[in-house]
């Protein structure tokens, strides 16, 4: 535990100015003593195992509730979505998929919207700098996303703003690798009422 601060003495001397309303306070040097906490020197990763397929909102909730993590979304599912750690820039947050760095060599960022939430199986989170281990993109921290093995079945979902999602998968049969095929479409449109009647607002759509 870090010891408390203390000051040996405080010397108060009158100012040499011509007025008596201003005083100058001279403080001696302050010495700080303490021991480095072992928790700070060996930060352990936060490991989240997902026992089922997640929706897009559930995956965003898992990331946003990590300590020090902040996700930015610039609109609907088709827009840029980035992750930052500890107030750093998105280019200083390393995003990996099964240990493979995915940050763009052009701008240093990674768009999380490119990953279907249903394929996630685990999240390994390092909320501190790891540039020596995970490249210079990990100055703020690292997020390693693990993908689940394909499984037999079909998933269909729909929602507001013209959201539609379908996914089908075949597991590994022993003689061939598994496969997952899916499609997501988001229209982004919605109706609203005016004095002239009910109108349709057209926004940017997205397909994946």
PyMOL commands that place a pseudoatom at each C-alpha (Angstrom):
pseudoatom trace, name=CA, resn=UNK, resi=1, chain=A, elem=C, hetatm=0, pos=[0.000, 0.000, 0.000]
pseudoatom trace, name=CA, resn=UNK, resi=2, chain=A, elem=C, hetatm=0, pos=[1.282, 3.475, -0.804]
pseudoatom trace, name=CA, resn=UNK, resi=3, chain=A, elem=C, hetatm=0, pos=[2.205, 5.502, 2.255]
pseudoatom trace, name=CA, resn=UNK, resi=4, chain=A, elem=C, hetatm=0, pos=[0.486, 8.860, 2.804]
pseudoatom trace, name=CA, resn=UNK, resi=5, chain=A, elem=C, hetatm=0, pos=[2.170, 12.105, 1.816]
pseudoatom trace, name=CA, resn=UNK, resi=6, chain=A, elem=C, hetatm=0, pos=[3.692, 14.380, 4.404]
pseudoatom trace, name=CA, resn=UNK, resi=7, chain=A, elem=C, hetatm=0, pos=[5.485, 17.720, 4.521]
pseudoatom trace, name=CA, resn=UNK, resi=8, chain=A, elem=C, hetatm=0, pos=[8.330, 18.212, 6.975]
pseudoatom trace, name=CA, resn=UNK, resi=9, chain=A, elem=C, hetatm=0, pos=[7.728, 21.887, 7.528]
pseudoatom trace, name=CA, resn=UNK, resi=10, chain=A, elem=C, hetatm=0, pos=[6.059, 24.915, 6.017]
pseudoatom trace, name=CA, resn=UNK, resi=11, chain=A, elem=C, hetatm=0, pos=[7.885, 28.219, 6.030]
pseudoatom trace, name=CA, resn=UNK, resi=12, chain=A, elem=C, hetatm=0, pos=[5.889, 31.366, 5.570]
pseudoatom trace, name=CA, resn=UNK, resi=13, chain=A, elem=C, hetatm=0, pos=[7.818, 34.491, 4.686]
pseudoatom trace, name=CA, resn=UNK, resi=14, chain=A, elem=C, hetatm=0, pos=[6.486, 37.929, 3.949]
pseudoatom trace, name=CA, resn=UNK, resi=15, chain=A, elem=C, hetatm=0, pos=[6.808, 39.185, 0.422]
pseudoatom trace, name=CA, resn=UNK, resi=16, chain=A, elem=C, hetatm=0, pos=[9.414, 41.785, -0.468]
pseudoatom trace, name=CA, resn=UNK, resi=17, chain=A, elem=C, hetatm=0, pos=[6.825, 43.734, -2.429]
pseudoatom trace, name=CA, resn=UNK, resi=18, chain=A, elem=C, hetatm=0, pos=[5.829, 47.258, -1.489]
pseudoatom trace, name=CA, resn=UNK, resi=19, chain=A, elem=C, hetatm=0, pos=[2.321, 46.206, -0.436]
pseudoatom trace, name=CA, resn=UNK, resi=20, chain=A, elem=C, hetatm=0, pos=[1.340, 44.255, 2.667]
pseudoatom trace, name=CA, resn=UNK, resi=21, chain=A, elem=C, hetatm=0, pos=[-1.552, 42.393, 1.024]
pseudoatom trace, name=CA, resn=UNK, resi=22, chain=A, elem=C, hetatm=0, pos=[0.559, 39.859, -0.903]
pseudoatom trace, name=CA, resn=UNK, resi=23, chain=A, elem=C, hetatm=0, pos=[2.433, 37.032, 0.778]
pseudoatom trace, name=CA, resn=UNK, resi=24, chain=A, elem=C, hetatm=0, pos=[4.698, 34.397, -0.732]
pseudoatom trace, name=CA, resn=UNK, resi=25, chain=A, elem=C, hetatm=0, pos=[4.607, 30.863, 0.707]
pseudoatom trace, name=CA, resn=UNK, resi=26, chain=A, elem=C, hetatm=0, pos=[7.746, 28.756, 0.421]
pseudoatom trace, name=CA, resn=UNK, resi=27, chain=A, elem=C, hetatm=0, pos=[7.258, 24.980, 0.726]
pseudoatom trace, name=CA, resn=UNK, resi=28, chain=A, elem=C, hetatm=0, pos=[10.083, 22.505, 1.198]
pseudoatom trace, name=CA, resn=UNK, resi=29, chain=A, elem=C, hetatm=0, pos=[10.535, 19.461, -1.000]
pseudoatom trace, name=CA, resn=UNK, resi=30, chain=A, elem=C, hetatm=0, pos=[7.928, 16.707, -0.651]
pseudoatom trace, name=CA, resn=UNK, resi=31, chain=A, elem=C, hetatm=0, pos=[9.130, 13.122, -0.437]
pseudoatom trace, name=CA, resn=UNK, resi=32, chain=A, elem=C, hetatm=0, pos=[6.769, 10.307, -1.489]
pseudoatom trace, name=CA, resn=UNK, resi=33, chain=A, elem=C, hetatm=0, pos=[7.431, 6.754, -0.321]
pseudoatom trace, name=CA, resn=UNK, resi=34, chain=A, elem=C, hetatm=0, pos=[5.500, 3.583, -1.112]
pseudoatom trace, name=CA, resn=UNK, resi=35, chain=A, elem=C, hetatm=0, pos=[5.542, 0.063, -2.476]
pseudoatom trace, name=CA, resn=UNK, resi=36, chain=A, elem=C, hetatm=0, pos=[4.303, -0.864, -5.934]
pseudoatom trace, name=CA, resn=UNK, resi=37, chain=A, elem=C, hetatm=0, pos=[1.172, -2.964, -5.698]
pseudoatom trace, name=CA, resn=UNK, resi=38, chain=A, elem=C, hetatm=0, pos=[1.667, -6.436, -7.230]
pseudoatom trace, name=CA, resn=UNK, resi=39, chain=A, elem=C, hetatm=0, pos=[-1.734, -6.081, -8.907]
pseudoatom trace, name=CA, resn=UNK, resi=40, chain=A, elem=C, hetatm=0, pos=[-0.465, -3.104, -10.909]
pseudoatom trace, name=CA, resn=UNK, resi=41, chain=A, elem=C, hetatm=0, pos=[2.723, -4.846, -11.990]
pseudoatom trace, name=CA, resn=UNK, resi=42, chain=A, elem=C, hetatm=0, pos=[0.999, -8.021, -13.205]
pseudoatom trace, name=CA, resn=UNK, resi=43, chain=A, elem=C, hetatm=0, pos=[-2.341, -6.993, -14.647]
pseudoatom trace, name=CA, resn=UNK, resi=44, chain=A, elem=C, hetatm=0, pos=[-4.352, -10.051, -15.573]
pseudoatom trace, name=CA, resn=UNK, resi=45, chain=A, elem=C, hetatm=0, pos=[-6.598, -10.072, -18.655]
pseudoatom trace, name=CA, resn=UNK, resi=46, chain=A, elem=C, hetatm=0, pos=[-10.362, -10.075, -18.376]
pseudoatom trace, name=CA, resn=UNK, resi=47, chain=A, elem=C, hetatm=0, pos=[-11.701, -13.205, -20.089]
pseudoatom trace, name=CA, resn=UNK, resi=48, chain=A, elem=C, hetatm=0, pos=[-15.382, -13.459, -21.056]
pseudoatom trace, name=CA, resn=UNK, resi=49, chain=A, elem=C, hetatm=0, pos=[-16.708, -16.762, -22.369]
pseudoatom trace, name=CA, resn=UNK, resi=50, chain=A, elem=C, hetatm=0, pos=[-19.980, -16.592, -24.281]
pseudoatom trace, name=CA, resn=UNK, resi=51, chain=A, elem=C, hetatm=0, pos=[-22.181, -19.667, -23.992]
pseudoatom trace, name=CA, resn=UNK, resi=52, chain=A, elem=C, hetatm=0, pos=[-24.566, -18.661, -26.772]
pseudoatom trace, name=CA, resn=UNK, resi=53, chain=A, elem=C, hetatm=0, pos=[-24.806, -16.520, -29.872]
pseudoatom trace, name=CA, resn=UNK, resi=54, chain=A, elem=C, hetatm=0, pos=[-25.192, -12.815, -29.204]
pseudoatom trace, name=CA, resn=UNK, resi=55, chain=A, elem=C, hetatm=0, pos=[-27.184, -10.154, -30.968]
pseudoatom trace, name=CA, resn=UNK, resi=56, chain=A, elem=C, hetatm=0, pos=[-25.447, -6.984, -32.098]
pseudoatom trace, name=CA, resn=UNK, resi=57, chain=A, elem=C, hetatm=0, pos=[-26.735, -5.024, -29.098]
pseudoatom trace, name=CA, resn=UNK, resi=58, chain=A, elem=C, hetatm=0, pos=[-25.664, -7.735, -26.658]
pseudoatom trace, name=CA, resn=UNK, resi=59, chain=A, elem=C, hetatm=0, pos=[-22.147, -7.798, -28.108]
pseudoatom trace, name=CA, resn=UNK, resi=60, chain=A, elem=C, hetatm=0, pos=[-21.910, -4.006, -27.814]
pseudoatom trace, name=CA, resn=UNK, resi=61, chain=A, elem=C, hetatm=0, pos=[-23.083, -4.252, -24.193]
pseudoatom trace, name=CA, resn=UNK, resi=62, chain=A, elem=C, hetatm=0, pos=[-20.363, -6.810, -23.388]
pseudoatom trace, name=CA, resn=UNK, resi=63, chain=A, elem=C, hetatm=0, pos=[-17.658, -4.494, -24.744]
pseudoatom trace, name=CA, resn=UNK, resi=64, chain=A, elem=C, hetatm=0, pos=[-18.981, -1.296, -23.191]
pseudoatom trace, name=CA, resn=UNK, resi=65, chain=A, elem=C, hetatm=0, pos=[-19.096, -2.851, -19.709]
pseudoatom trace, name=CA, resn=UNK, resi=66, chain=A, elem=C, hetatm=0, pos=[-15.406, -3.733, -19.687]
pseudoatom trace, name=CA, resn=UNK, resi=67, chain=A, elem=C, hetatm=0, pos=[-13.456, -1.468, -17.288]
pseudoatom trace, name=CA, resn=UNK, resi=68, chain=A, elem=C, hetatm=0, pos=[-12.004, 1.483, -19.167]
pseudoatom trace, name=CA, resn=UNK, resi=69, chain=A, elem=C, hetatm=0, pos=[-13.582, 0.480, -22.483]
pseudoatom trace, name=CA, resn=UNK, resi=70, chain=A, elem=C, hetatm=0, pos=[-15.602, 2.922, -24.573]
pseudoatom trace, name=CA, resn=UNK, resi=71, chain=A, elem=C, hetatm=0, pos=[-17.186, 2.097, -27.918]
pseudoatom trace, name=CA, resn=UNK, resi=72, chain=A, elem=C, hetatm=0, pos=[-18.159, 4.736, -30.468]
pseudoatom trace, name=CA, resn=UNK, resi=73, chain=A, elem=C, hetatm=0, pos=[-20.889, 4.256, -33.038]
pseudoatom trace, name=CA, resn=UNK, resi=74, chain=A, elem=C, hetatm=0, pos=[-21.410, 6.831, -35.747]
pseudoatom trace, name=CA, resn=UNK, resi=75, chain=A, elem=C, hetatm=0, pos=[-24.912, 5.690, -36.689]
pseudoatom trace, name=CA, resn=UNK, resi=76, chain=A, elem=C, hetatm=0, pos=[-26.642, 2.410, -37.587]
pseudoatom trace, name=CA, resn=UNK, resi=77, chain=A, elem=C, hetatm=0, pos=[-25.101, -1.020, -38.150]
pseudoatom trace, name=CA, resn=UNK, resi=78, chain=A, elem=C, hetatm=0, pos=[-23.502, 0.040, -41.438]
pseudoatom trace, name=CA, resn=UNK, resi=79, chain=A, elem=C, hetatm=0, pos=[-21.509, 2.932, -39.994]
pseudoatom trace, name=CA, resn=UNK, resi=80, chain=A, elem=C, hetatm=0, pos=[-18.094, 3.053, -38.376]
pseudoatom trace, name=CA, resn=UNK, resi=81, chain=A, elem=C, hetatm=0, pos=[-17.841, 1.522, -34.893]
pseudoatom trace, name=CA, resn=UNK, resi=82, chain=A, elem=C, hetatm=0, pos=[-14.580, 1.730, -32.966]
pseudoatom trace, name=CA, resn=UNK, resi=83, chain=A, elem=C, hetatm=0, pos=[-13.280, 0.833, -29.505]
pseudoatom trace, name=CA, resn=UNK, resi=84, chain=A, elem=C, hetatm=0, pos=[-11.062, 2.919, -27.233]
pseudoatom trace, name=CA, resn=UNK, resi=85, chain=A, elem=C, hetatm=0, pos=[-9.454, 2.070, -23.900]
pseudoatom trace, name=CA, resn=UNK, resi=86, chain=A, elem=C, hetatm=0, pos=[-8.581, 4.437, -21.086]
pseudoatom trace, name=CA, resn=UNK, resi=87, chain=A, elem=C, hetatm=0, pos=[-9.383, 7.572, -23.047]
pseudoatom trace, name=CA, resn=UNK, resi=88, chain=A, elem=C, hetatm=0, pos=[-6.885, 6.767, -25.781]
pseudoatom trace, name=CA, resn=UNK, resi=89, chain=A, elem=C, hetatm=0, pos=[-7.464, 6.924, -29.505]
pseudoatom trace, name=CA, resn=UNK, resi=90, chain=A, elem=C, hetatm=0, pos=[-9.014, 4.104, -31.521]
pseudoatom trace, name=CA, resn=UNK, resi=91, chain=A, elem=C, hetatm=0, pos=[-5.710, 3.775, -33.387]
pseudoatom trace, name=CA, resn=UNK, resi=92, chain=A, elem=C, hetatm=0, pos=[-4.035, 2.963, -30.048]
pseudoatom trace, name=CA, resn=UNK, resi=93, chain=A, elem=C, hetatm=0, pos=[-6.421, 0.099, -29.245]
pseudoatom trace, name=CA, resn=UNK, resi=94, chain=A, elem=C, hetatm=0, pos=[-5.357, -3.201, -30.753]
pseudoatom trace, name=CA, resn=UNK, resi=95, chain=A, elem=C, hetatm=0, pos=[-8.216, -5.400, -31.989]
pseudoatom trace, name=CA, resn=UNK, resi=96, chain=A, elem=C, hetatm=0, pos=[-7.374, -9.031, -32.713]
pseudoatom trace, name=CA, resn=UNK, resi=97, chain=A, elem=C, hetatm=0, pos=[-9.326, -11.997, -34.022]
pseudoatom trace, name=CA, resn=UNK, resi=98, chain=A, elem=C, hetatm=0, pos=[-7.993, -15.257, -32.585]
pseudoatom trace, name=CA, resn=UNK, resi=99, chain=A, elem=C, hetatm=0, pos=[-4.657, -13.536, -31.951]
pseudoatom trace, name=CA, resn=UNK, resi=100, chain=A, elem=C, hetatm=0, pos=[-4.317, -12.000, -35.431]
pseudoatom trace, name=CA, resn=UNK, resi=101, chain=A, elem=C, hetatm=0, pos=[-3.999, -8.158, -35.451]
pseudoatom trace, name=CA, resn=UNK, resi=102, chain=A, elem=C, hetatm=0, pos=[-6.782, -6.540, -37.471]
pseudoatom trace, name=CA, resn=UNK, resi=103, chain=A, elem=C, hetatm=0, pos=[-6.022, -2.807, -37.198]
pseudoatom trace, name=CA, resn=UNK, resi=104, chain=A, elem=C, hetatm=0, pos=[-5.878, -1.061, -40.550]
pseudoatom trace, name=CA, resn=UNK, resi=105, chain=A, elem=C, hetatm=0, pos=[-2.362, -0.127, -41.727]
pseudoatom trace, name=CA, resn=UNK, resi=106, chain=A, elem=C, hetatm=0, pos=[-3.882, 2.993, -43.288]
pseudoatom trace, name=CA, resn=UNK, resi=107, chain=A, elem=C, hetatm=0, pos=[-5.515, 4.682, -40.297]
pseudoatom trace, name=CA, resn=UNK, resi=108, chain=A, elem=C, hetatm=0, pos=[-4.619, 2.324, -37.422]
pseudoatom trace, name=CA, resn=UNK, resi=109, chain=A, elem=C, hetatm=0, pos=[-8.265, 1.617, -36.522]
pseudoatom trace, name=CA, resn=UNK, resi=110, chain=A, elem=C, hetatm=0, pos=[-10.581, -1.357, -36.883]
pseudoatom trace, name=CA, resn=UNK, resi=111, chain=A, elem=C, hetatm=0, pos=[-14.289, -1.171, -37.691]
pseudoatom trace, name=CA, resn=UNK, resi=112, chain=A, elem=C, hetatm=0, pos=[-16.134, -3.462, -35.260]
pseudoatom trace, name=CA, resn=UNK, resi=113, chain=A, elem=C, hetatm=0, pos=[-19.222, -3.346, -37.496]
pseudoatom trace, name=CA, resn=UNK, resi=114, chain=A, elem=C, hetatm=0, pos=[-17.438, -5.715, -39.889]
pseudoatom trace, name=CA, resn=UNK, resi=115, chain=A, elem=C, hetatm=0, pos=[-17.763, -8.610, -37.426]
pseudoatom trace, name=CA, resn=UNK, resi=116, chain=A, elem=C, hetatm=0, pos=[-21.110, -10.434, -37.137]
pseudoatom trace, name=CA, resn=UNK, resi=117, chain=A, elem=C, hetatm=0, pos=[-21.911, -10.612, -33.429]
pseudoatom trace, name=CA, resn=UNK, resi=118, chain=A, elem=C, hetatm=0, pos=[-23.208, -14.169, -33.728]
pseudoatom trace, name=CA, resn=UNK, resi=119, chain=A, elem=C, hetatm=0, pos=[-19.734, -15.608, -34.429]
pseudoatom trace, name=CA, resn=UNK, resi=120, chain=A, elem=C, hetatm=0, pos=[-18.207, -14.401, -31.151]
pseudoatom trace, name=CA, resn=UNK, resi=121, chain=A, elem=C, hetatm=0, pos=[-17.321, -17.022, -28.554]
pseudoatom trace, name=CA, resn=UNK, resi=122, chain=A, elem=C, hetatm=0, pos=[-14.932, -15.200, -26.231]
pseudoatom trace, name=CA, resn=UNK, resi=123, chain=A, elem=C, hetatm=0, pos=[-13.490, -11.776, -25.453]
pseudoatom trace, name=CA, resn=UNK, resi=124, chain=A, elem=C, hetatm=0, pos=[-10.024, -11.357, -23.922]
pseudoatom trace, name=CA, resn=UNK, resi=125, chain=A, elem=C, hetatm=0, pos=[-9.459, -7.827, -22.693]
pseudoatom trace, name=CA, resn=UNK, resi=126, chain=A, elem=C, hetatm=0, pos=[-6.180, -6.181, -21.647]
pseudoatom trace, name=CA, resn=UNK, resi=127, chain=A, elem=C, hetatm=0, pos=[-6.978, -2.733, -20.302]
pseudoatom trace, name=CA, resn=UNK, resi=128, chain=A, elem=C, hetatm=0, pos=[-3.400, -1.490, -20.226]
pseudoatom trace, name=CA, resn=UNK, resi=129, chain=A, elem=C, hetatm=0, pos=[-0.609, -0.787, -22.672]
pseudoatom trace, name=CA, resn=UNK, resi=130, chain=A, elem=C, hetatm=0, pos=[0.860, -3.805, -24.412]
pseudoatom trace, name=CA, resn=UNK, resi=131, chain=A, elem=C, hetatm=0, pos=[2.877, -2.365, -27.276]
pseudoatom trace, name=CA, resn=UNK, resi=132, chain=A, elem=C, hetatm=0, pos=[5.845, -4.629, -26.544]
pseudoatom trace, name=CA, resn=UNK, resi=133, chain=A, elem=C, hetatm=0, pos=[3.654, -7.723, -26.966]
pseudoatom trace, name=CA, resn=UNK, resi=134, chain=A, elem=C, hetatm=0, pos=[0.884, -6.734, -29.370]
pseudoatom trace, name=CA, resn=UNK, resi=135, chain=A, elem=C, hetatm=0, pos=[2.488, -4.115, -31.666]
pseudoatom trace, name=CA, resn=UNK, resi=136, chain=A, elem=C, hetatm=0, pos=[2.364, -0.337, -31.428]
pseudoatom trace, name=CA, resn=UNK, resi=137, chain=A, elem=C, hetatm=0, pos=[-1.413, -0.343, -31.892]
pseudoatom trace, name=CA, resn=UNK, resi=138, chain=A, elem=C, hetatm=0, pos=[-1.768, -1.607, -28.312]
pseudoatom trace, name=CA, resn=UNK, resi=139, chain=A, elem=C, hetatm=0, pos=[-0.560, 1.547, -26.561]
pseudoatom trace, name=CA, resn=UNK, resi=140, chain=A, elem=C, hetatm=0, pos=[-3.902, 1.832, -24.728]
pseudoatom trace, name=CA, resn=UNK, resi=141, chain=A, elem=C, hetatm=0, pos=[-4.854, -1.845, -24.592]
pseudoatom trace, name=CA, resn=UNK, resi=142, chain=A, elem=C, hetatm=0, pos=[-5.875, -4.946, -26.513]
pseudoatom trace, name=CA, resn=UNK, resi=143, chain=A, elem=C, hetatm=0, pos=[-9.155, -6.684, -27.326]
pseudoatom trace, name=CA, resn=UNK, resi=144, chain=A, elem=C, hetatm=0, pos=[-8.847, -10.231, -28.634]
pseudoatom trace, name=CA, resn=UNK, resi=145, chain=A, elem=C, hetatm=0, pos=[-12.083, -11.608, -30.118]
pseudoatom trace, name=CA, resn=UNK, resi=146, chain=A, elem=C, hetatm=0, pos=[-12.425, -15.376, -30.336]
pseudoatom trace, name=CA, resn=UNK, resi=147, chain=A, elem=C, hetatm=0, pos=[-14.677, -16.956, -32.955]
pseudoatom trace, name=CA, resn=UNK, resi=148, chain=A, elem=C, hetatm=0, pos=[-16.824, -19.991, -32.210]
pseudoatom trace, name=CA, resn=UNK, resi=149, chain=A, elem=C, hetatm=0, pos=[-16.723, -23.189, -34.238]
pseudoatom trace, name=CA, resn=UNK, resi=150, chain=A, elem=C, hetatm=0, pos=[-19.558, -23.550, -36.764]
pseudoatom trace, name=CA, resn=UNK, resi=151, chain=A, elem=C, hetatm=0, pos=[-22.617, -25.450, -35.594]
pseudoatom trace, name=CA, resn=UNK, resi=152, chain=A, elem=C, hetatm=0, pos=[-25.602, -26.975, -37.367]
pseudoatom trace, name=CA, resn=UNK, resi=153, chain=A, elem=C, hetatm=0, pos=[-28.650, -24.770, -37.491]
pseudoatom trace, name=CA, resn=UNK, resi=154, chain=A, elem=C, hetatm=0, pos=[-30.333, -21.702, -38.899]
pseudoatom trace, name=CA, resn=UNK, resi=155, chain=A, elem=C, hetatm=0, pos=[-30.871, -18.364, -37.141]
pseudoatom trace, name=CA, resn=UNK, resi=156, chain=A, elem=C, hetatm=0, pos=[-33.420, -15.795, -38.312]
pseudoatom trace, name=CA, resn=UNK, resi=157, chain=A, elem=C, hetatm=0, pos=[-34.158, -12.455, -36.681]
pseudoatom trace, name=CA, resn=UNK, resi=158, chain=A, elem=C, hetatm=0, pos=[-35.785, -9.150, -37.574]
pseudoatom trace, name=CA, resn=UNK, resi=159, chain=A, elem=C, hetatm=0, pos=[-36.208, -5.774, -35.934]
pseudoatom trace, name=CA, resn=UNK, resi=160, chain=A, elem=C, hetatm=0, pos=[-37.055, -2.135, -36.337]
pseudoatom trace, name=CA, resn=UNK, resi=161, chain=A, elem=C, hetatm=0, pos=[-35.734, 0.167, -39.059]
pseudoatom trace, name=CA, resn=UNK, resi=162, chain=A, elem=C, hetatm=0, pos=[-35.862, -2.644, -41.585]
pseudoatom trace, name=CA, resn=UNK, resi=163, chain=A, elem=C, hetatm=0, pos=[-33.367, -4.921, -39.820]
pseudoatom trace, name=CA, resn=UNK, resi=164, chain=A, elem=C, hetatm=0, pos=[-33.248, -8.513, -41.142]
pseudoatom trace, name=CA, resn=UNK, resi=165, chain=A, elem=C, hetatm=0, pos=[-30.740, -11.243, -40.373]
pseudoatom trace, name=CA, resn=UNK, resi=166, chain=A, elem=C, hetatm=0, pos=[-30.382, -14.860, -41.452]
pseudoatom trace, name=CA, resn=UNK, resi=167, chain=A, elem=C, hetatm=0, pos=[-27.535, -17.257, -40.772]
pseudoatom trace, name=CA, resn=UNK, resi=168, chain=A, elem=C, hetatm=0, pos=[-26.945, -20.938, -41.427]
pseudoatom trace, name=CA, resn=UNK, resi=169, chain=A, elem=C, hetatm=0, pos=[-24.069, -23.164, -40.402]
pseudoatom trace, name=CA, resn=UNK, resi=170, chain=A, elem=C, hetatm=0, pos=[-22.668, -26.674, -40.794]
pseudoatom trace, name=CA, resn=UNK, resi=171, chain=A, elem=C, hetatm=0, pos=[-20.334, -28.100, -38.199]
pseudoatom trace, name=CA, resn=UNK, resi=172, chain=A, elem=C, hetatm=0, pos=[-17.078, -29.902, -38.844]
pseudoatom trace, name=CA, resn=UNK, resi=173, chain=A, elem=C, hetatm=0, pos=[-17.854, -33.390, -40.187]
pseudoatom trace, name=CA, resn=UNK, resi=174, chain=A, elem=C, hetatm=0, pos=[-14.349, -34.709, -39.674]
pseudoatom trace, name=CA, resn=UNK, resi=175, chain=A, elem=C, hetatm=0, pos=[-13.496, -34.686, -43.360]
pseudoatom trace, name=CA, resn=UNK, resi=176, chain=A, elem=C, hetatm=0, pos=[-14.157, -31.015, -44.111]
pseudoatom trace, name=CA, resn=UNK, resi=177, chain=A, elem=C, hetatm=0, pos=[-14.071, -27.768, -42.126]
pseudoatom trace, name=CA, resn=UNK, resi=178, chain=A, elem=C, hetatm=0, pos=[-17.299, -26.207, -40.917]
pseudoatom trace, name=CA, resn=UNK, resi=179, chain=A, elem=C, hetatm=0, pos=[-18.887, -23.278, -42.655]
pseudoatom trace, name=CA, resn=UNK, resi=180, chain=A, elem=C, hetatm=0, pos=[-21.139, -20.358, -41.701]
pseudoatom trace, name=CA, resn=UNK, resi=181, chain=A, elem=C, hetatm=0, pos=[-23.101, -18.334, -44.249]
pseudoatom trace, name=CA, resn=UNK, resi=182, chain=A, elem=C, hetatm=0, pos=[-25.230, -15.362, -43.321]
pseudoatom trace, name=CA, resn=UNK, resi=183, chain=A, elem=C, hetatm=0, pos=[-26.713, -12.107, -44.489]
pseudoatom trace, name=CA, resn=UNK, resi=184, chain=A, elem=C, hetatm=0, pos=[-27.628, -8.947, -42.611]
pseudoatom trace, name=CA, resn=UNK, resi=185, chain=A, elem=C, hetatm=0, pos=[-29.608, -6.076, -44.103]
pseudoatom trace, name=CA, resn=UNK, resi=186, chain=A, elem=C, hetatm=0, pos=[-30.466, -2.807, -42.423]
pseudoatom trace, name=CA, resn=UNK, resi=187, chain=A, elem=C, hetatm=0, pos=[-32.604, -0.240, -44.259]
pseudoatom trace, name=CA, resn=UNK, resi=188, chain=A, elem=C, hetatm=0, pos=[-32.407, 2.504, -41.651]
pseudoatom trace, name=CA, resn=UNK, resi=189, chain=A, elem=C, hetatm=0, pos=[-35.763, 3.978, -42.722]
pseudoatom trace, name=CA, resn=UNK, resi=190, chain=A, elem=C, hetatm=0, pos=[-38.641, 4.918, -40.441]
pseudoatom trace, name=CA, resn=UNK, resi=191, chain=A, elem=C, hetatm=0, pos=[-42.038, 6.611, -40.633]
pseudoatom trace, name=CA, resn=UNK, resi=192, chain=A, elem=C, hetatm=0, pos=[-42.909, 9.864, -38.904]
pseudoatom trace, name=CA, resn=UNK, resi=193, chain=A, elem=C, hetatm=0, pos=[-46.038, 11.972, -38.669]
pseudoatom trace, name=CA, resn=UNK, resi=194, chain=A, elem=C, hetatm=0, pos=[-46.365, 15.548, -39.923]
pseudoatom trace, name=CA, resn=UNK, resi=195, chain=A, elem=C, hetatm=0, pos=[-49.207, 17.954, -40.584]
pseudoatom trace, name=CA, resn=UNK, resi=196, chain=A, elem=C, hetatm=0, pos=[-49.108, 16.805, -44.201]
pseudoatom trace, name=CA, resn=UNK, resi=197, chain=A, elem=C, hetatm=0, pos=[-49.530, 13.179, -43.186]
pseudoatom trace, name=CA, resn=UNK, resi=198, chain=A, elem=C, hetatm=0, pos=[-47.323, 10.183, -42.522]
pseudoatom trace, name=CA, resn=UNK, resi=199, chain=A, elem=C, hetatm=0, pos=[-43.957, 10.322, -44.299]
pseudoatom trace, name=CA, resn=UNK, resi=200, chain=A, elem=C, hetatm=0, pos=[-41.031, 7.907, -44.690]
pseudoatom trace, name=CA, resn=UNK, resi=201, chain=A, elem=C, hetatm=0, pos=[-37.533, 9.028, -43.701]
pseudoatom trace, name=CA, resn=UNK, resi=202, chain=A, elem=C, hetatm=0, pos=[-34.850, 7.437, -45.915]
pseudoatom trace, name=CA, resn=UNK, resi=203, chain=A, elem=C, hetatm=0, pos=[-31.439, 6.874, -44.299]
pseudoatom trace, name=CA, resn=UNK, resi=204, chain=A, elem=C, hetatm=0, pos=[-28.282, 5.062, -45.255]
pseudoatom trace, name=CA, resn=UNK, resi=205, chain=A, elem=C, hetatm=0, pos=[-28.743, 1.312, -45.551]
pseudoatom trace, name=CA, resn=UNK, resi=206, chain=A, elem=C, hetatm=0, pos=[-26.278, -1.480, -44.873]
pseudoatom trace, name=CA, resn=UNK, resi=207, chain=A, elem=C, hetatm=0, pos=[-25.785, -5.006, -46.154]
pseudoatom trace, name=CA, resn=UNK, resi=208, chain=A, elem=C, hetatm=0, pos=[-23.353, -7.592, -44.881]
for i in range(1, 208): cmd.bond("trace and resi %d" % i, "trace and resi %d" % (i + 1))
show_as sticks, trace
zoom trace
